[in-house]
């Protein structure tokens, strides 16, 4: 299952967790570990123009708010 928005193709970002432990010496920098940050996706039911079937698409919240703000009827 892909974690990508079907409208804007927003996917994951690679971010770092920084551990700020206060034990031991600070001779080395604070250790950093990489992780993935995924977008906030929501499933929408959409009916295409020339079809009577409902499709499910994944939409990020930025696109969802844009669609709802312009009051575009999707289903």
HELIX and SHEET records of a PDB file:
HELIX    1   1 UNK A   61  UNK A   69  1                                   9    
SHEET    1   A 2 UNK A  13  UNK A  18  0                                        
SHEET    2   A 2 UNK A  32  UNK A  37 -1                                        
SHEET    1   B 2 UNK A  41  UNK A  47  0                                        
SHEET    2   B 2 UNK A  54  UNK A  60 -1                                        
END                                                                             
